[in-house]
Amino acid sequence: MFISPMLLETAAGPFSDPRHIYEPKIDGHRLIFSQEDGNVRLIYAP
């Protein structure tokens, strides 16, 4: 199962929701994590 990454959006203030764990995008690089049936895939998305 592949879930599309969240795209960049402008917001009025910082995102804060205890149901989500996130880390800011740094230096224009993104790594997408996918786990299915115990198999892990890391996809580099510049």
C-alpha positions as CSV (number, residue, x, y, z in Angstrom):
1,M,0.0,0.0,0.0
2,F,1.4,3.4,-1.0
3,I,0.2,6.6,0.7
4,S,1.1,9.8,-1.1
5,P,3.3,12.2,0.9
6,M,1.8,15.3,2.5
7,L,2.5,18.3,0.3
8,L,3.7,21.6,1.5
9,E,1.0,24.2,2.4
10,T,1.0,27.7,3.9
11,A,-0.6,27.9,7.3
12,A,-1.5,30.7,9.7
13,G,0.6,29.1,12.5
14,P,2.7,26.1,13.4
15,F,1.1,22.6,13.2
16,S,0.4,21.1,16.6
17,D,-1.6,17.9,17.0
18,P,-0.8,15.2,19.6
19,R,-2.1,12.5,17.3
20,H,0.7,13.1,14.8
21,I,4.5,12.6,15.0
22,Y,6.4,14.7,12.5
23,E,9.7,16.3,11.8
24,P,10.3,19.4,9.6
25,K,11.6,19.0,6.1
26,I,15.3,20.0,6.1
27,D,17.5,21.0,3.1
28,G,14.8,20.1,0.5
29,H,15.1,16.3,1.0
30,R,12.3,13.9,2.0
31,L,12.4,10.2,2.9
32,I,9.1,8.3,2.6
33,F,8.7,5.4,4.9
34,S,6.4,2.5,4.0
35,Q,5.7,-0.7,6.0
36,E,3.6,-3.6,4.8
37,D,3.5,-7.2,6.0
38,G,6.7,-6.6,7.9
39,N,8.6,-5.3,4.9
40,V,10.0,-1.8,5.2
41,R,10.7,0.5,2.2
42,L,12.4,3.8,2.3
43,I,11.9,6.0,-0.7
44,Y,14.1,9.1,-1.3
45,A,12.0,12.0,-2.7
46,P,14.1,15.1,-3.3
